[in-house]
Amino acid sequence: MSIKMRFSANLGFLFRESSNIVEQYRFAKLAGFSAVEHPFPDNQINHDELLAVKIENKLEVALVNIELDDAKFGCASLPNKIDDFRKRLENTVKFAKKFDCKKIHLMSGKLESPATNENRETFISNLKYAASVLEKEGIIGVIEPINNYSVPGYFLRDYTFAIDAIKNVGSNNIKLMVDIFHLQMIQGNITNSLKDFAPYIGHIQIAQSPNRNEPNTEGELNYKYILSEISKIGYDGYIGLEYKPLTKTVEGLKWLKEFGLEL
């Protein structure tokens, strides 16, 4: 595969051989990564120490998830959590600016009952507010449909609604995150979906389906083909490796060489 691609290590999934985020940054660099995806801002972490490691290792932070809430899946669609969403966005923007991170994953939250119009209106309203903040900072906010098998009750699990929401907001700073694993679990039709979504895509992540392991493991998806299709739609950003290694992270990275790719 003669395709030049850039890959980022999602530290919520890779290099979990250590629970220390500072060590995970170092492990990512040693493995050959030039970029990482940071799980969530965490005030229990010494951010100055972590920033020093980032700079020392010349790592880019390609993406960060919005600061965790009590439910751990965000709150952008929850009418009673609007102030909470704004505060967590503010905190995450501070982290992103400190680490020169240009993308924030705006998580929509879990519901205990079917989504209502109030949930949908709240979500779009919060995205419009986020856009007004992110436009000033030069940061992209991305929204990601997540399949109901992995996170039952997650609000955003429909690509048609996600695209409609992005159009409704009408800002270049709110875009779509396409995780191919979730895309397959939600609707499949990967090739045409990528073409349809291309104008709205702000970030891409990959994992095999249905077990969420390395791209070359047994499963439903042919990643040699899919990666070539990603190249064809003109996406040139980092592709996040958000999968669960079957064994050790570094051992699992052999799939890159198998596919004729490198970090």
C-alpha positions in Angstrom: 0.0 0.0 0.0 1.8 3.1 -1.2 -0.2 5.6 0.8 1.3 8.2 3.1 -0.8 8.5 6.3 -0.4 9.9 9.7 -1.4 8.0 12.8 -2.0 9.1 16.4 -2.0 6.9 19.4 -5.2 7.1 21.4 -4.0 6.8 25.0 -7.4 5.7 26.3 -6.7 2.4 24.5 -3.0 2.1 23.6 -0.1 1.8 25.9 -2.3 0.8 28.8 0.6 -1.3 30.0 1.1 1.8 32.2 -1.6 3.8 34.0 0.7 6.8 34.1 -0.2 9.3 31.3 3.4 10.7 31.4 4.8 7.2 30.8 2.2 6.7 28.1 3.4 9.8 26.2 7.0 8.5 26.4 6.0 5.0 25.3 4.2 6.5 22.3 7.3 8.3 21.2 9.5 5.3 21.7 7.1 3.3 19.5 7.5 5.9 16.7 4.4 8.0 17.1 4.6 11.7 16.4 1.1 12.4 17.9 -1.2 11.2 20.6 -4.9 11.5 21.5 -5.3 12.6 25.1 -8.1 10.8 27.0 -9.5 13.7 29.1 -8.1 16.7 31.0 -7.5 15.6 34.5 -6.6 18.0 37.3 -4.9 15.2 39.3 -2.2 15.1 36.6 0.7 17.5 36.8 0.0 19.3 33.4 3.3 21.2 33.6 5.3 17.9 33.9 3.2 16.4 31.1 3.7 19.4 28.8 7.5 19.2 29.4 7.4 15.5 28.3 5.3 16.5 25.2 7.8 19.2 24.2 10.9 17.0 25.0 9.6 14.2 22.8 8.3 16.6 20.1 4.8 15.0 20.3 1.6 16.6 19.0 -1.7 16.2 20.8 -4.0 15.6 17.9 -7.3 15.3 19.9 -8.6 15.6 23.5 -12.0 14.5 24.8 -14.0 17.1 26.7 -13.4 17.0 30.5 -15.1 14.1 32.2 -18.5 14.6 33.9 -19.9 12.3 36.6 -21.5 10.0 34.0 -18.2 9.8 32.1 -19.8 10.3 28.6 -20.3 14.0 28.4 -23.5 16.1 28.8 -24.0 18.1 25.6 -27.5 16.8 25.1 -28.7 17.0 28.7 -31.0 20.0 29.4 -30.2 20.1 33.1 -26.4 20.2 32.4 -26.0 23.2 30.2 -23.9 25.1 32.7 -21.9 22.0 33.4 -21.2 21.6 29.6 -20.0 25.2 29.4 -17.7 24.8 32.4 -16.2 21.6 31.1 -15.7 23.1 27.6 -13.9 26.1 29.2 -11.6 23.8 31.2 -10.9 21.7 28.1 -10.1 24.7 26.0 -7.6 25.8 28.6 -6.0 22.3 28.3 -6.1 22.4 24.5 -4.4 25.8 24.4 -1.7 24.8 26.8 -0.9 21.6 24.8 -1.5 23.3 21.4 -4.2 20.7 20.6 -6.5 21.7 17.8 -9.4 19.3 18.2 -11.8 18.6 21.1 -14.3 15.8 21.1 -17.6 17.2 22.3 -19.3 14.2 23.9 -23.1 14.2 23.9 -23.9 12.1 27.0 -26.0 9.1 27.9 -29.8 9.0 28.3 -31.9 6.8 30.6 -34.8 7.0 28.2 -35.4 7.6 24.5 -34.1 11.0 23.2 -36.6 13.8 23.1 -36.8 17.0 21.1 -35.5 18.8 24.2 -32.4 16.6 24.1 -31.9 17.4 20.4 -32.5 21.1 20.8 -30.1 21.2 23.8 -27.4 19.4 21.9 -27.6 21.8 18.9 -27.8 24.8 21.2 -24.6 23.6 23.1 -22.8 23.0 19.8 -23.7 26.6 18.7 -22.3 27.9 22.0 -19.2 25.7 21.6 -18.7 27.0 18.0 -18.7 30.6 19.3 -16.0 29.7 21.8 -13.9 27.5 19.5 -13.9 29.9 16.6 -12.1 32.5 18.7 -9.5 29.9 19.7 -8.8 28.3 16.4 -10.0 24.9 17.7 -12.2 22.3 16.0 -15.0 20.6 18.0 -15.9 17.2 16.7 -19.0 15.1 17.4 -18.9 11.3 17.1 -21.8 8.9 16.7 -21.2 6.0 19.1 -22.9 2.6 18.6 -25.5 1.4 21.0 -23.7 -2.0 21.6 -20.6 -0.3 23.0 -22.4 2.5 25.0 -26.1 1.8 25.5 -28.1 4.9 25.7 -25.5 7.3 24.2 -27.4 10.2 22.7 -25.5 10.6 19.4 -25.7 7.4 17.5 -27.1 8.5 14.2 -25.0 9.9 11.3 -27.9 11.6 9.6 -28.7 13.5 12.7 -25.0 14.3 13.3 -24.7 15.8 9.8 -28.0 17.7 10.2 -26.7 19.1 13.5 -23.4 20.3 11.9 -25.4 22.0 9.1 -27.7 23.6 11.6 -24.8 25.0 13.6 -23.2 26.3 10.4 -19.7 26.7 11.7 -16.4 25.4 10.2 -15.3 24.8 13.8 -17.9 22.0 14.4 -17.2 18.8 12.4 -17.8 15.1 12.3 -15.5 12.5 13.9 -15.8 9.2 12.0 -14.7 6.2 13.9 -14.8 3.4 11.3 -15.5 0.9 14.1 -18.7 2.8 15.2 -19.6 3.5 11.5 -19.6 -0.3 10.8 -21.6 -1.1 13.9 -24.2 1.7 13.2 -24.8 1.4 9.5 -21.9 -0.1 7.5 -21.7 1.0 3.8 -18.2 2.3 4.6 -17.1 3.4 1.1 -20.2 5.4 0.3 -20.5 6.8 3.8 -17.0 8.2 3.7 -17.7 9.9 0.4 -21.0 11.3 1.7 -19.4 12.5 5.0 -16.2 13.9 3.4 -17.1 17.6 3.5 -17.9 17.4 7.2 -15.1 15.1 8.5 -12.8 16.7 11.1 -11.2 13.5 12.5 -11.0 9.8 11.8 -10.4 6.8 14.1 -10.0 3.1 13.3 -10.4 -0.3 14.9 -11.6 -3.7 13.7 -15.2 -4.7 14.1 -16.9 -6.2 16.1 -14.1 -6.8 18.7 -12.3 -3.5 18.4 -8.8 -4.9 18.1 -6.0 -4.1 15.6 -7.1 -3.4 12.0 -5.4 -6.7 10.8 -7.2 -8.9 13.2 -10.1 -11.2 12.3 -13.3 -9.2 11.8 -15.8 -7.6 9.4 -13.5 -4.9 7.9 -10.9 -4.9 5.2 -8.6 -2.1 6.4 -6.2 -2.2 3.4 -9.2 -1.2 1.3 -10.7 1.2 3.8 -7.4 3.1 4.3 -7.1 3.6 0.5 -10.7 4.9 0.5 -9.8 7.4 3.3 -7.0 8.6 1.1 -9.2 9.0 -1.9 -11.6 11.4 -0.1 -8.7 13.7 0.6 -8.5 13.4 4.3 -5.0 14.2 5.4 -5.3 14.6 9.2 -4.2 12.1 11.8 -6.0 8.8 11.9 -6.5 7.8 15.5 -5.7 4.3 16.6 -8.5 3.7 19.1 -8.4 -0.1 19.4 -7.8 -2.6 22.1 -4.5 -4.4 21.5 -4.9 -8.2 21.5 -1.7 -8.5 23.5 0.8 -5.7 24.0 0.6 -2.4 22.2 4.0 -2.5 20.5 3.5 -6.1 19.4 0.1 -5.2 17.9 1.6 -2.4 15.8 3.1 -5.0 13.4 -0.1 -4.5 11.4 1.4 -1.2 10.0 4.4 -3.1 8.4 2.0 -5.8 7.1 0.0 -3.1 5.4 3.1 -1.3 4.0 2.7 1.6 6.3 4.8 3.3 8.9 4.5 5.8 11.8 
